[in-house]
Amino acid sequence: MPLGQALRKRRKALGLTLQELAKRVEADTGNLSRIERGAQGLSEAMLRRLCAALDCTPAFLYAHAEAAAGASAQSGPRLNLLQPQEFVGWFRSVAPYIHAFGGRTFVIAFGGEVVDDGQFIALSHDLNLLASLEVRLVLVHGARPQIESRLKRARIETSFVDGLRVTDDKAMEAVKEASGVIRVEIEALLSMGLVNSPMAGADIRVASGNFVTARPLGVRQGVDLQHTGEVRKIDATGIRKRLDDGEMVLLSPLGYSPTGEAFNLSLEDVAVNTAIALDADKLIFLMDTQGVTNKENELLREMTAKEAEKVLRHARNQPEDISYYLPGAVHACHHGVARTHLISRHIDGAILQELFTHDGIGTMITEAPLETMRGAEIGDVGGILQLIEPLEAEGILVRRGRERLEMEIGHFYVMEHDGRIIGCAALYPFPEDRMAELACLAVSPAFRSSGRGDRLLQHCENEARKQRIKTLFVLTTRTAHWFIERGFAESDIVALPQQRQQLFNFQRRSKVFVKRISG
């Protein structure tokens, strides 16, 4: 971590030992050592104490950190992204997301650990980038570790019911204090604007207030939860006014009643209800684990709400934070939130990687399946051409021009994934012979080896049955074995309809394969 290296260099220049610096800033020597090695994050409060002890400013350290990072990049192997063509390809790949996200509303929720572990500095840079792309941001922070710390110092013991703290009068004072301190710290970090950092020149205005109306949870399992409450109403109109003014809205896990009481709320309750009230385009949870996994511990990158409900019914093997956030994600999807993302807070740039790459790095939950099969429309011509032109160049498919494709678009079917065409196939019927030609079957390289070609074939077979077709045939020069493995048998040109025989291209020397399909 370049900032840790800059701290170490400054300490050495002043002739200070690690123990002497730790004594000046009232910190643990081991923690300072991990900060210098880049193994531990650095909070804004600790950064300020270190700068005072080292007689420098945060800008001075960031400047030296940037210089060290630049020297390291020059001495080591260059990233592929720094190559012009790699950079151009990457930038083009993110352009559709940049276009799609402008003016959208994202609700981003994170626990107090993100601030406590010094991770919010990096997160603020990513939030600044999103804001610069005109994304409307609502942040919901938690405060559990900060509350626990204050309760421990005051020697106050509390209990939990279904994961919710029983908040008595003394505990409520700790909740208010922790929420206030963490809110101020977040606002300070969002206002940094340090030279030579991603926040340079940032002009982020943060709005917070009494946007959440709450009510008491009352008695649960025979226990009075006292000042622990739940969201009753979100002031969506008030939040939208702040967003319309270009402000970022920050919500604490506190709610207020019309009678003037304050209630301790859960992070997920505030985040989910806010996303629903705002009809947000995305709800993003930053958590300790990478996302939802299957029995083999493989990350499930996409799930429908129904699939997520099945996971929750067998959630014994899932991490604890999945039991907190996944039910909220499902509830949000059922109430109009288009996408909910569960991603790790421990990955640098996690939000950017999730939002601006096709596969993402966490789990995305949607109400409906992202992948659909449908008849092609004229607006799909461009997407189909992107799929088939590379195969035409290799001689695998017969070359088709845009004009011909537009004329024949009614024969095509497309597989669409999250608004992107990833596969296509065409079906040309010969009704008098009860036969149809399967042509132009193609799947995007990024989605091959996942059974999508089989699903396209199955869809075409089903469509053929609807048209009372009894036999499918294909003409191919390169993919004979693929079709043989799926029930096609090699035949002769005489097996084709007479009309198709007349159009046969003898120069390509395509092989003919036929498959009978049951009605």
N, C-alpha and C positions, 0 to 999 in steps of 0.2 A: 504494500500500500504506500504510494508516494508520500502521503501526508505523514505517515509514521516515520518514514525515512527523513523527512524534513525536520520533524521534531527531534529525532536522534542527532542529526547533524548540528542543529542549533544548540542542543544540550552539550554536545562535545566541544563546540566552539567556545562555550562559556566555562568549560572545565568542570561541569557538574557531573557527579555520579548519579546513577539511577535512584539510589537511596536518598540522596540529597534533594533531588527534584520531587520525589514522592512525599518527602516531609514537608516541602514548601506548599504543595497543592493538597496535602492531607488525603493522599490516595495510597492504595496498596501497590507495592513495588512490582508484584507479579502482574497486576493489571496494566501498569505502565509499560512493562516489558512486552506484553501482548499487543498493546496499542502500537508500539514502535515497530514490531514485526509485522503488523497488519493483520494479526489474528483476532483482534477485537475492535469493535467500532468505537467511535469517539463522539460523545454527546457535545452539544453546543456549550453547556455549562462548563464541562471539563476542558474544552478547547480554550475558553476564555481564561480559566485559572492557569492553564499551562502557558498561555501567551503572557499573562502578567508575571509569572515566575521566570519566563525566558526573555522578558523585556523585548517583546516583539508584538506584532499584530497578526490576526488571522490571515489577512491579505498577504503579509510577508511569507507565511508558511505555505499558503496555497500557491504563491508564485514560484517558490522553490520546489514545491511538489510537482507543478506542471513542468518545470525545467528538467527535473529528474526523470519524469515520465517520458519526455521528449528524447532525452539522451538514451534512455533504455530502448526506446523504439528504434532509434537509429543504429544502435550497436547490435541489436538482436535481429532475428528473422522478421521480415515485414509481414503483416497480416495480409491475407488475400484481398480484404476489403480495400486496402490502400492501392491496389492495382486499379488503374482507370476502368478497365472493362468490368472487373468484379464490382467496383463501386457503382458503376452505371446500372448493372444488372440488379444489384441490391436496391438501389434507390427507386428503380422502376417498379420493383416488386412491392415496395411499401406505399407507392403513390396511391393505389386504390383505397387503402385504409385511411390515408391522410384526407382524401376527398370525402370518404364516407363519414369520418368522425367529426368534421367541422359542424358546430352547432348542436351536437348531441349532448345528452346529459348522462354523466357517469357518477355513480355513488361508490366511493372507495372507503372501505372499512378496515381498520387495523387496530390491534390491541396496543395497550400501553407499553408492551415489550419493545415495539419498534422504536419508541422514543428512549426508553430506558437503556437499550443496547446500543444507542448511537446510530441506528439505521435510518433515522428520519432525514439526516442530511442528504444522503444519496437519494432517498425517496423524493425529497423536495425538488431536486434537480429534474427528476422525471415528471413531477407534477407541473413544474414550470414549462417543460416542453409541451405537455398536453395543453396547457392553458394557452401557449403561444399558437397552437393549432386550432384555437377557438373551441376547444372542448369545454363544456360547462361542468365544473367539478363541485361535488359536495363530498366533504370529508367527514367521516364519523370515527372518532377515536375512542378507544377503551382506556381504562385506568386501573385495571386489577392489580398489577405489581406495585404501582404507586400507593394504592389503597392498603395493600398488604403491608408495605413498608411502614406506613404511618400507624397502622393498628399494632404492629409489632413493637414499634418504639413506645407507644402509649400503653403497651401490655393489655390490649383489649382483644378478647377472644370472640370470634363469631362462628356461627354454624351455617351450613348450606343445606338447601332442600331442592332437589332436582337441578343442582348446579347453580342455584340462585342464592345469594347471600341474604341471611336474615339481618336486616339493617335496623339496629336500634338507634336511639338518639346519639350516643357516643360514636357509633360507627358512621352515622350520617355526617357528622362533622368531618371525619376523615375523608369521606367520599367527596364532600364539597371542596375541601382543601386540595385533595389530589387532582380533581377535575379542573379546578381553577389554575393550578400550577402547570399542569400538562398543556392546557389550552394556551396559556401565555407562552410557554416554550415553543409550541408548534407555530404560533403566530410570529415569534421572533425568528425562527428558522426560515419561515417562508418570506421573511423580509430581508434576508441577508444581503443579496446583491453583491457578493464579494468579487473583487477583480480577479481575472484569470480563473474563474470557476464557472460552471454551467449556469450559475445564478447571476452572472454579471449582467447588469442592465435590467434585471427583472423588476417588474413593477406590479407585483401581485397584491391586490387588496383583499383582505380576509374579513368576512362578516360572520359574526356569531350572535346568538341571542336566544330569546325564549320562543323558539320555533316548535318545540315539542310539548304538547299537553299530555299529562299522564294521570293515571289513577292507581290506587293501591291494589296489589295482588290479593291482599287479605290473607285468609287462612288456607294453607296447603298442607295436606297430610297431618292435620292437627296442629300445625305450627303457624303462628301469626308472623308473617314476614315483615310487618310494621312499615318501615319507609321504603321497602322494595316495591317497585311498581311496574306497570306495563304501559306501552304507548296507547293513548286514547285517540289522539289526533295530531297530524302534522300540518303546520301552517304552510301548505304548498304555495299559496299565493305570495306570502312574504318571502319565501326562499326564491321563487322565480323572479321576483323584482330585483333581488340582489344579483342573481345570475344574469338578468338582462342588463344590469349596470356593469357587467364585466368583472364581478367580484367572485371569489371563491368562498363557499360557505363551509364553515366548520361547526360541527355538532358534537356536543359532549354527551356522555351517557347519563344525562339528567333530564328529568321532565318536571313540569310545573302544573299544579292544579288551579282551577279558578278560585279556590279558597286561599291561595298563597302558599301552599305546601310544596316542598321539593321531594322528588322521589329518585331513588337509585334504580337505573334501568340497565338492561343488558345491552351490550354493543350490537349484537345481531338483531335484537328487537327494534332498536332505533334505525339501523341501516336498512332492514327489510321494509319497514313501514314507510321510510322516507323514499326509497326507490319506487314503491308502489304508488305513493301519493303524487310523486313527480312524473309518473309514467316514464321512468328512466330507461335509457337504452341499454345500460349495463350496470350491474351490481358486482363489485369486485371485493372479495375477501382476501386479505393477506394473513396467512396462518403459518404454523410451524412446519407442517408437512407439505409435500409437493402437490397433493391433490388426492382424489379418490383412486384406490387401487383395487385390483381383482384378487382372487385367491392366490395367484402366482406372484403377487406384489408388483404387477405391471400397472403403470399409470393409465387410467382411463381418461383419454383426452376429451372425449365428447360423450354426453349422456342426455337422454330425454328425461323429463321430470318423472315419468313412469318408471324408467330404469333406475333412477335415483331412489325412488320409493322402495324398490325391491332391495337395493343395497341397504337401506335403513332398516328393513325388516330382518336383515342378517348382519347387523353392524357390529357384532362382537369383535371381529378381527380388525375393525377400522380404528385409527387413532382417535384420541379424545376430541380433538378440535373438529373432526368430521361430524361427530354427533352434535356439535354446537352449530356449525355453519351449514351443513347439507340440508337439514330441515328448513332453514330459512331460505336457502336457494330454491328449493322446491316450491315453497309457499310463494316466493316472489314470481317465479315462472308462471304459476297458476293464476296469478293476479296481474298479468300483463307486462312484466319485465322481460324484455326480449332475450337477454343473455345474462347469466350469472357465472362468474369465474371464481374458482378456488385455486389460489396460487401460493407458493412459498415466499415468505418474507425474507428468507435467508439468501435468496439469489439476487445478485446485483442486477438492477434493471429488469426485475421480474415483470413489472407491469408492461414495459415496452416490449419485452419478448413475447408476452402473451397477446398483446394487442396488434403488433405489427409483423407477426409471422403467421403463416397459414396454420401450422400445427400447434403453435403455442407451447407453453411449458407446464401448464396445469390442467385442471379439469373444467370444462365448460358445460353448463346445464342449460338446456333449452326446453320450451314447452313442446314443440313439434320436432320431428327428426330433421336434421340439417340436409339429409340427402334424399332427393326425390327423383323419380323417373317420369318423364312426360313427353308428349309430342312436341316436336321442334316448331319454333315460330320464326318469322323472318328476322327478328332481332337477334336470333341465335347464330346467324350465319358467320359472324366474325369469330365467335367462340369455337364453332365447328372447324373453321378453316385453320385456327391455331392448332387444333388437335391433328388434323389429317395432312396438313402440308408437309411436316417432316417425314411422314410415312410415304407420301407421294414422291418426295425427293429421293427416297431410298428405293423406290420402285415396288414397295409393298402394296400400295393402293394405286388404283387408276387415277390419273390426274383429273381433277375437277376444277373448273374456274368458278369464280364467285357467281357469275351469271347463271351457270348451269345449276349450281347449288341452290340459288334462290328459286329457280323454277321447280326443283325437285324437293324443296324443303318439307312438303307435306308427307314425304315418305320417311323422314328422319325422326328418330327418338333421341332424346338427350338425357344424360344423367347429370344432375345438378347438385353441387355440394356448397351450401352456404352462399348461394347466388353465383357460383362459378361453375361453368360447364367443364366437367372432368371426363366425360365419356359420351360416345355417340354410336349409333348404328342406323342402318337404313333397311327398309323392307319394301321390295318391289314385287307386288302380286301379279300373278297370271291366273285370273279367276277361272277361265275356261279349263285350264289344266289342273286346277286345285293345287297350284304350286306357287312358291314365292322365293325370290332371291334375297338372301341375307348379304348385305354389302356394307362396306365402310365402317366396320366395327373397330373402334379405337378407344383407348383409355389413356389419359394423361400419365406420363412416366412416373410422376410422384405418387400415383394411386394404383399402380400395377401391383401384382402379387398379393392382392387382398380380396380376390373373388369378385371384383367389380365386372370383369369381362363376362363371367358366368351369369351375373345378375342381368347384364344387358342382353345376353343370349336368351335367358329365361323370359325376359320381358317381351322380346321379339317373338318368341314361340307362342306366348299367351296371346299377343296381338294377332298373330297368324291364325290361331284357333278361332278367334272371334270372327275372322273373315272366312271361316270354313276352309282354310288351307290344310291340306293333308301332308304336303311334302315341302321341306325347305332345301335349298341348294346354295352352295357357295362356290365361287371361283377364286382360287388363291395360288400364289407362287411361293410363299415363304412360310405360311402358318399351317401347313397340312396336319402336323401332329396335334396341334391344339384342338382342331376340329375333330380329328379321329378320336381323341380322348373323350370327346363329348358326344359321341354317338353317331357321327357322320361317317359314311362309307364312301370310298373312292368309286367313281363311276366314269362313264364316257359321255362325250358331248351329246350323243343321241338321247341321253336321259333328260336333257333340257327341253323346255317348251320350244316348239318350232320357231316362234318369234324370237326367242333368246338365242337360238342356234345361229340365226342369220346375223346377229350382232356380235358373235364370238370373235375375239381378237386373237388370231392364230400367232401373231408375232410375240405376244406375252407368254404363250404356251402355258396358260393357267391350268391347274388341275381342278377337276370337278368333284365335289363331294356332296352327297345327298343324305338327308335324314328324314325318316317318316316320323310325323308327330301325331299322337293320338288326339282324338276329339274330346 
